[in-house]
Amino acid sequence: MGRVIGIDLGTTNSCVAVLEGGEATVIHNQEGGRTTPSMVSWNADGDVVVGAASKRQMVTNPTRTVFGAKRLIGRKAGERDIQDIQQRLPYTIVPAKNGDAWVDIAGTARSPQEISAHVLAKMKRVAEDYLGETVSEAVVTVPAYFDDVQRQATKDAGAIAGLTIRAILNEPTAAALAYGAQHQHNQRLAVFDLGGGTFDISILAIENGVFEVLATHGDTTLGGDDFDRVIIDLLAEDFQAEHGINLRADSVALQRLKEAGERAKIELSSAMTTDVNLPFIAAGPTGPIHLMREIERGQLERACKRLLDRLDAPCQKALSDAHCTPQDIDQILLVGGMTRMPAVQERAVSIFGKQPSKGVNPDEIVAMGAAVHSGIMGGELQEVVLLDVTPHNMGVKVAGDKMSVVISANTSIPTRAKKVFATTEDNQTFVAI
């Protein structure tokens, strides 16, 4: 049997790690980075470009460069938040025959599974270059609040990339595994995971090497991309008020705004003000128009207040499902690049009433946890046991379009449940399940 790698397939960036001598090691990609942008482009010749090279042609090739495909995986094109996302994307989302959200690239519809498969194949090549051997198996992480359709679609992406997915692991659980492998003492953890496209909160208990997930909750439509869009709207609306030109209608200008918005958001995590400077962004009757604007941290935080408020409810729900109070939590782990934003950290402190741990790398810990899980499955790590939970209610559709719950959310898995169902009419000849 070959080596099993751990892959964090992220909305913004992806990361790959492997277990070496019982320790999880993050593998550098061919460009020397420890994480790889989850971006895929098709150039004029139809060749596929993945990662940093794709990010570099984001502005020159906006309609054929796809980012954030993870937000579309297992989703329908008609869903309201998919329609909202479309307004600020330079590429076009189209419905597939079954209504799934696909992406139109130069007249060809591409599925999010195919796009994600290109990213997974890149991570596979990175691992193979490092290990010097063929890799065919992986543990891939997904947001804890992904439903069964989204998990299955992620497995399909792995199959297209030539990988056998040994396990689909929840991202907060992976982070807790990587952290707990280094800090073996008994404790209760809250993993606060705000990435590029999703938000998850998981409460775990670590006792004598047993990692038990007590509860998990989340929001699969809240992430760093939404904070970027707030900045894009801020800049575009000011520009439209001043010059009467809507930059969001031009795919190249929109891509430049996205790049500038992301950079401004990152800079405002460490500085109080930042300058956005985009020369020649549009042309007016008198010639080229430039966008120059100073953004303050307070201004960004006020604009993002609605997004920050959405972090509260999932945390309260997870605490109540785990039968815990904030005082019962020993440690808070911040996972995902968006947790570097000071306002997000302050919100985590206000919810849990204590300072979060600064001892983990929010971008890499999930991939490391996936590598630790591969070691548990392969028998390399025998002193660690993982007990995960189901994120959603599972059941059967019954009369009146209702769902009869057979296994409720936050049930420890593996689990088995039975329920007896009866027909609803006399002389009924068949039942659709």
C-alpha positions as CSV (number, residue, x, y, z in Angstrom):
1,M,0.0,0.0,0.0
2,G,1.3,3.5,-0.9
3,R,1.3,6.5,1.3
4,V,-2.0,8.2,2.2
5,I,-1.8,12.0,2.0
6,G,-4.0,14.6,3.8
7,I,-5.5,17.4,1.6
8,D,-7.2,20.5,2.8
9,L,-9.3,21.5,-0.3
10,G,-10.0,25.1,0.5
11,T,-12.2,27.8,-1.1
12,T,-9.3,30.2,-1.4
13,N,-6.2,28.1,-0.8
14,S,-5.5,24.4,-0.6
15,C,-2.7,22.6,1.3
16,V,-1.3,19.0,1.4
17,A,0.5,17.2,4.2
18,V,1.9,13.8,4.9
19,L,2.7,11.9,8.1
20,E,6.4,11.3,8.6
21,G,7.7,9.6,11.7
22,G,4.4,10.2,13.5
23,E,4.6,14.0,12.7
24,A,2.4,15.8,10.2
25,T,4.6,17.7,7.6
26,V,3.2,20.3,5.2
27,I,4.6,19.8,1.7
28,H,5.9,22.8,-0.3
29,N,4.5,23.1,-3.9
30,Q,6.7,23.6,-7.0
31,E,6.5,27.4,-6.6
32,G,7.9,27.1,-3.0
33,G,4.6,28.0,-1.3
34,R,3.1,26.0,1.6
35,T,-0.4,26.7,0.3
36,T,-1.7,26.7,-3.3
37,P,-4.4,29.1,-4.6
38,S,-7.6,27.0,-5.4
39,M,-7.8,28.6,-8.8
40,V,-8.1,27.1,-12.3
41,S,-7.8,28.9,-15.6
42,W,-8.2,27.8,-19.2
43,N,-5.9,29.8,-21.5
44,A,-6.6,30.7,-25.2
45,D,-5.2,27.4,-26.4
46,G,-7.5,25.5,-24.0
47,D,-4.7,24.4,-21.7
48,V,-5.5,24.2,-18.0
49,V,-3.4,26.3,-15.5
50,V,-3.8,25.7,-11.8
51,G,-2.6,27.5,-8.6
52,A,-0.3,30.5,-8.5
53,A,0.1,30.6,-12.3
54,S,-3.7,30.8,-12.6
55,K,-3.9,33.6,-10.0
56,R,-1.3,35.6,-12.0
57,Q,-3.6,35.6,-15.0
58,M,-6.7,36.5,-13.0
59,V,-6.9,40.1,-14.4
60,T,-5.8,39.3,-18.0
61,N,-8.1,36.3,-18.4
62,P,-11.0,37.0,-16.0
63,T,-13.9,35.1,-17.7
64,R,-11.9,31.8,-17.9
65,T,-10.4,31.9,-14.4
66,V,-12.4,30.2,-11.8
67,F,-12.0,30.7,-8.0
68,G,-14.3,29.7,-5.2
69,A,-15.5,26.5,-7.0
70,K,-16.0,24.9,-3.5
71,R,-18.9,27.2,-2.9
72,L,-20.7,25.8,-6.0
73,I,-20.0,22.1,-5.3
74,G,-23.2,20.1,-4.7
75,R,-25.4,23.3,-5.1
76,K,-28.2,24.3,-7.4
77,A,-27.8,27.3,-9.8
78,G,-31.3,28.6,-8.7
79,E,-30.4,28.9,-5.0
80,R,-30.6,32.5,-3.8
81,D,-27.1,32.9,-2.5
82,I,-25.6,31.4,-5.7
83,Q,-27.6,34.1,-7.6
84,D,-26.1,36.8,-5.2
85,I,-22.6,35.5,-5.7
86,Q,-23.0,35.6,-9.6
87,Q,-23.4,39.4,-9.5
88,R,-19.9,39.9,-8.4
89,L,-18.1,37.1,-10.4
90,P,-16.3,37.7,-13.6
91,Y,-17.2,34.2,-14.8
92,T,-20.7,32.9,-15.6
93,I,-22.6,30.3,-13.5
94,V,-25.0,28.2,-15.7
95,P,-27.5,25.5,-14.7
96,A,-26.6,21.9,-15.7
97,K,-29.4,19.5,-17.0
98,N,-30.2,18.5,-13.4
99,G,-30.1,22.2,-12.2
100,D,-26.6,22.0,-10.5
101,A,-24.5,25.1,-10.6
102,W,-21.8,24.7,-13.3
103,V,-19.4,27.3,-14.8
104,D,-19.4,28.4,-18.4
105,I,-15.8,28.6,-19.9
106,A,-15.8,29.8,-23.5
107,G,-19.1,28.1,-24.3
108,T,-18.3,24.8,-22.5
109,A,-20.0,24.1,-19.2
110,R,-17.6,22.8,-16.5
111,S,-18.8,21.2,-13.3
112,P,-17.4,22.3,-9.9
113,Q,-16.3,18.7,-9.4
114,E,-14.1,18.9,-12.5
115,I,-12.6,22.3,-11.4
116,S,-11.9,21.0,-7.9
117,A,-10.4,17.8,-9.5
118,H,-7.8,20.0,-11.2
119,V,-6.8,21.5,-7.8
120,L,-6.7,18.0,-6.2
121,A,-4.6,16.7,-9.1
122,K,-2.1,19.5,-8.5
123,M,-1.9,18.6,-4.7
124,K,-1.4,15.0,-5.8
125,R,1.6,16.0,-8.0
126,V,3.0,18.2,-5.2
127,A,3.0,15.2,-2.9
128,E,4.4,12.8,-5.5
129,D,7.3,15.2,-6.3
130,Y,8.1,15.3,-2.6
131,L,7.7,11.6,-1.8
132,G,9.2,10.3,-5.0
133,E,6.5,7.7,-5.4
134,T,3.0,7.5,-6.9
135,V,0.2,8.6,-4.5
136,S,-3.3,7.1,-5.1
137,E,-5.0,7.6,-1.7
138,A,-5.9,10.7,0.3
139,V,-7.9,12.0,3.3
140,V,-9.7,15.1,2.1
141,T,-11.3,17.7,4.4
142,V,-14.7,19.4,4.0
143,P,-16.6,22.0,6.1
144,A,-18.3,20.2,9.0
145,Y,-21.6,21.7,7.9
146,F,-21.4,20.3,4.3
147,D,-24.4,18.1,3.6
148,D,-24.3,14.6,2.0
149,V,-24.6,15.8,-1.6
150,Q,-21.7,18.2,-1.1
151,R,-19.6,15.4,0.5
152,Q,-20.4,13.0,-2.3
153,A,-19.5,15.7,-4.9
154,T,-16.1,16.2,-3.2
155,K,-15.5,12.4,-3.4
156,D,-16.4,12.6,-7.2
157,A,-13.8,15.3,-7.6
158,G,-11.2,13.0,-6.0
159,A,-12.1,10.2,-8.3
160,I,-11.7,12.5,-11.4
161,A,-8.3,13.5,-10.1
162,G,-7.2,9.9,-9.8
163,L,-7.4,9.7,-6.1
164,T,-9.2,7.2,-3.9
165,I,-10.7,9.2,-1.1
166,R,-10.1,7.0,2.0
167,A,-12.1,9.4,4.2
168,I,-13.9,12.7,4.1
169,L,-13.0,14.5,7.4
170,N,-14.6,17.6,8.9
171,E,-12.2,20.6,8.8
172,P,-12.7,21.6,12.5
173,T,-12.2,18.0,13.6
174,A,-9.0,17.8,11.5
175,A,-7.7,21.0,13.2
176,A,-8.4,19.5,16.6
177,L,-6.6,16.3,15.7
178,A,-3.5,18.2,14.6
179,Y,-3.6,20.4,17.8
180,G,-4.4,17.5,20.1
181,A,-1.6,15.3,18.7
182,Q,0.8,18.0,20.2
183,H,-1.2,18.8,23.3
184,Q,-2.3,15.4,24.7
185,H,-3.8,16.6,28.1
186,N,-7.5,16.3,28.7
187,Q,-9.4,19.4,27.6
188,R,-12.4,20.8,25.9
189,L,-11.8,22.6,22.6
190,A,-13.9,25.0,20.5
191,V,-12.7,25.1,16.9
192,F,-13.7,28.3,15.3
193,D,-13.2,27.9,11.6
194,L,-13.8,30.8,9.2
195,G,-12.3,30.2,5.8
196,G,-12.7,31.6,2.4
197,G,-16.2,30.3,1.8
198,T,-17.6,28.6,4.9
199,F,-17.9,29.0,8.7
200,D,-17.9,26.0,11.1
201,I,-17.8,25.7,14.8
202,S,-17.1,22.4,16.6
203,I,-17.0,21.6,20.3
204,L,-14.7,18.6,21.1
205,A,-13.6,16.8,24.2
206,I,-10.1,15.3,24.3
207,E,-9.7,12.6,27.0
208,N,-6.9,10.0,27.1
209,G,-6.3,10.1,23.4
210,V,-10.0,9.9,22.5
211,F,-11.2,12.9,20.4
212,E,-14.9,13.1,20.8
213,V,-16.9,15.7,18.8
214,L,-19.7,16.8,21.1
215,A,-21.5,19.1,18.6
216,T,-20.9,20.9,15.3
217,H,-22.8,23.8,13.6
218,G,-22.0,26.3,10.9
219,D,-22.9,28.4,7.9
220,T,-21.9,27.2,4.4
221,T,-22.6,30.6,2.9
222,L,-20.3,32.8,5.1
223,G,-16.6,33.2,4.4
224,G,-13.7,35.5,3.4
225,D,-15.2,35.9,-0.1
226,D,-18.2,37.7,1.5
227,F,-15.9,40.1,3.3
228,D,-14.1,40.7,0.0
229,R,-17.4,41.5,-1.7
230,V,-18.2,44.1,1.0
231,I,-15.0,45.9,0.0
232,I,-15.7,45.5,-3.8
233,D,-19.2,47.0,-3.2
234,L,-17.7,49.8,-1.1
235,L,-15.3,50.8,-3.8
236,A,-17.7,50.2,-6.8
237,E,-20.5,52.3,-5.2
238,D,-18.3,55.2,-4.4
239,F,-16.8,55.1,-7.9
240,Q,-20.3,54.9,-9.5
241,A,-21.5,57.9,-7.4
242,E,-18.6,60.0,-8.5
243,H,-18.2,59.0,-12.2
244,G,-21.5,57.2,-13.1
245,I,-19.7,54.1,-14.2
246,N,-20.6,50.6,-12.7
247,L,-17.2,48.8,-12.5
248,R,-19.0,45.5,-11.6
249,A,-20.4,45.3,-15.1
250,D,-16.8,45.0,-16.6
251,S,-15.2,41.6,-15.9
252,V,-11.6,43.0,-16.0
253,A,-12.4,45.9,-13.7
254,L,-14.3,43.5,-11.4
255,Q,-11.3,41.2,-11.1
256,R,-9.0,44.1,-10.4
257,L,-11.4,45.3,-7.7
258,K,-11.4,41.7,-6.2
259,E,-7.6,41.6,-6.1
260,A,-7.4,45.1,-4.5
261,G,-10.2,44.2,-2.0
262,E,-8.5,41.1,-0.9
263,R,-5.2,42.9,-0.5
264,A,-6.8,45.8,1.5
265,K,-8.6,43.3,3.8
266,I,-5.3,41.5,4.6
267,E,-3.4,44.9,5.1
268,L,-6.2,46.1,7.5
269,S,-5.6,43.1,9.7
270,S,-2.2,44.7,10.8
271,A,-2.6,48.4,9.8
272,M,-5.3,50.9,10.7
273,T,-5.6,52.3,7.1
274,T,-4.7,51.2,3.6
275,D,-4.7,52.8,0.2
276,V,-6.4,51.3,-2.8
277,N,-4.8,52.6,-6.0
278,L,-6.1,51.3,-9.4
279,P,-4.9,53.4,-12.3
280,F,-6.8,53.3,-15.7
281,I,-9.7,51.3,-14.2
282,A,-12.2,52.9,-16.6
283,A,-12.5,55.3,-19.5
284,G,-14.7,58.4,-19.4
285,P,-15.5,61.1,-22.0
286,T,-12.4,63.1,-20.9
287,G,-10.1,60.0,-21.0
288,P,-8.9,57.4,-18.5
289,I,-10.2,57.4,-14.9
290,H,-8.2,56.2,-11.9
291,L,-9.5,54.8,-8.6
292,M,-7.7,56.1,-5.5
293,R,-9.2,55.6,-2.1
294,E,-8.1,55.3,1.5
295,I,-10.0,52.6,3.6
296,E,-9.9,52.6,7.4
297,R,-10.1,49.5,9.6
298,G,-13.1,50.9,11.4
299,Q,-14.9,51.6,8.1
300,L,-14.4,48.0,7.0
301,E,-15.6,46.6,10.4
302,R,-18.8,48.8,10.2
303,A,-19.4,47.6,6.7
304,C,-18.9,44.0,7.7
305,K,-21.1,44.2,10.9
306,R,-23.9,42.1,9.4
307,L,-21.4,39.3,8.5
308,L,-19.8,39.4,11.9
309,D,-23.2,39.1,13.6
310,R,-23.8,35.9,11.7
311,L,-21.0,34.2,13.6
312,D,-22.9,34.3,16.9
313,A,-25.9,32.0,16.3
314,P,-24.0,28.9,15.1
315,C,-21.6,29.2,18.2
316,Q,-24.5,29.5,20.6
317,K,-26.3,26.5,18.9
318,A,-23.1,24.3,19.1
319,L,-22.6,25.2,22.8
320,S,-26.2,24.3,23.6
321,D,-26.1,21.0,21.6
322,A,-22.8,20.1,23.4
323,H,-24.5,20.9,26.8
324,C,-21.6,23.3,27.5
325,T,-21.3,26.9,28.6
326,P,-18.4,29.2,27.4
327,Q,-16.8,28.6,30.9
328,D,-16.5,24.9,30.1
329,I,-14.2,25.5,27.1
330,D,-10.5,25.3,27.9
331,Q,-9.1,26.4,24.6
332,I,-10.3,28.1,21.4
333,L,-8.6,27.3,18.1
334,L,-8.9,29.9,15.3
335,V,-8.7,28.1,11.9
336,G,-8.9,29.6,8.4
337,G,-7.3,32.8,7.0
338,M,-10.3,35.0,7.9
339,T,-9.6,34.5,11.6
340,R,-6.6,36.9,11.2
341,M,-9.1,39.8,11.0
342,P,-9.0,41.6,14.4
343,A,-12.8,42.1,14.4
344,V,-13.3,38.3,13.9
345,Q,-10.9,37.6,16.8
346,E,-12.8,40.1,19.0
347,R,-16.1,38.4,18.1
348,A,-14.7,35.0,19.2
349,V,-13.5,36.5,22.5
350,S,-16.9,38.0,23.1
351,I,-18.7,34.7,22.4
352,F,-16.4,32.5,24.5
353,G,-15.1,35.0,27.0
354,K,-11.4,34.0,26.7
355,Q,-8.5,34.7,24.4
356,P,-8.0,32.1,21.6
357,S,-4.8,30.1,21.2
358,K,-2.3,31.8,18.9
359,G,-0.1,28.6,18.7
360,V,-1.5,27.2,15.4
361,N,-1.1,28.2,11.8
362,P,-4.7,28.8,10.6
363,D,-3.8,28.0,6.9
364,E,-2.0,24.7,7.5
365,I,-3.5,23.0,10.6
366,V,-6.4,21.4,8.7
367,A,-4.1,19.6,6.1
368,M,-1.9,18.5,9.0
369,G,-5.0,17.1,10.8
370,A,-5.9,15.2,7.6
371,A,-2.4,13.7,7.6
372,V,-2.8,12.7,11.3
373,H,-6.2,11.0,10.4
374,S,-4.4,9.1,7.6
375,G,-2.0,7.8,10.2
376,I,-4.9,6.7,12.5
377,M,-6.5,4.8,9.5
378,G,-3.3,3.2,8.5
379,G,-2.5,2.1,12.1
380,E,0.6,4.3,12.4
381,L,-1.0,6.2,15.3
382,Q,-2.6,3.7,17.6
383,E,-3.0,5.9,20.7
384,V,-5.5,8.2,19.0
385,V,-9.3,7.5,18.6
386,L,-11.6,9.8,16.7
387,L,-15.4,9.9,17.4
388,D,-17.1,12.3,14.9
389,V,-20.7,13.3,14.6
390,T,-23.3,13.8,11.8
391,P,-23.7,17.6,11.1
392,H,-27.3,17.4,9.9
393,N,-30.5,15.4,10.6
394,M,-30.8,12.3,8.4
395,G,-34.2,10.8,7.6
396,V,-36.8,9.7,5.1
397,K,-39.2,11.9,3.2
398,V,-42.7,11.0,4.2
399,A,-46.3,12.1,3.2
400,G,-46.8,15.9,3.0
401,D,-43.2,16.5,1.9
402,K,-42.0,16.3,5.5
403,M,-38.9,14.6,6.7
404,S,-39.1,11.9,9.4
405,V,-35.8,12.1,11.2
406,V,-34.1,8.7,11.8
407,I,-30.7,9.9,13.0
408,S,-30.6,13.4,14.5
409,A,-27.8,16.0,14.0
410,N,-24.8,15.7,16.4
411,T,-25.2,11.9,16.8
412,S,-21.8,10.2,17.3
413,I,-20.8,8.0,14.3
414,P,-20.7,5.2,13.4
415,T,-24.3,4.7,14.5
416,R,-27.3,2.6,13.6
417,A,-31.0,3.5,13.9
418,K,-34.3,1.8,13.0
419,K,-37.7,3.3,12.5
420,V,-40.9,1.6,11.3
421,F,-42.9,3.3,8.5
422,A,-46.3,2.4,7.3
423,T,-48.3,3.1,4.1
424,T,-50.6,6.1,4.1
425,E,-53.5,4.7,2.0
426,D,-55.5,1.5,1.7
427,N,-54.4,-1.0,-0.9
428,Q,-51.3,1.1,-1.6
429,T,-49.1,-0.9,-4.1
430,F,-45.7,0.9,-4.0
431,V,-43.7,3.3,-1.8
432,A,-41.1,5.8,-3.1
433,I,-38.2,6.2,-0.7
